[in-house]
């Protein structure tokens, strides 16, 4: 089971479309790449090669 990361200020923002968008700060706290091509992914996941930098 994965660890639950508490949401803090600066971890996300709302897009104009109404979606929650997680920031690089949150991804680094989480500690791993989910391979979902997140907008602010600090791990450099590439959807074309399915690999990280």
N, C-alpha and C positions, 0 to 999 in steps of 0.2 A: 504494500500500500504506500502511496506517495505521501510525503509530508505536506500538511496544509500550511501555506504561507499567508500570514495575515496581511491584508491590504492596508497600506499606509498612504499618506499624502504624497503625491508625485509618482505613484506606481502606475497610474493610468489617467487617461483623459477621454472625454466623449467626442466622437467624430460628429461632423454636421449631420450625418445620416442617423445618429443615435446609437452607434455601437461603442462599446468600451474598448479602447486601444491601450494595451499594456506598453509601458515605456521600457527603455533599456535598463533602468534602475530595477524594475520588477524582475526582468529576465535574469539579471545577474544575481539577485537574491534567490531566485528559484534554483539556479545552479546547473541547469542543463537545457539543451535545445529540444523542443518538441517536434521539430521538423515540419512545422505548419506554415513556413514562410512568413513569419511575423514581421510586421513593418519595421520594428525597432530591434530586431534580433542581433545581439552582440556576438553571436557564435558563427555568423557567416554561412548559414545553410543555403545551399544552391539547389533549387528545385530541378534544374536540368540534369545535374550530375548526381543528385541525392547524396551529397557529401558536404562536410563542413570544412572551413578554411583551416 
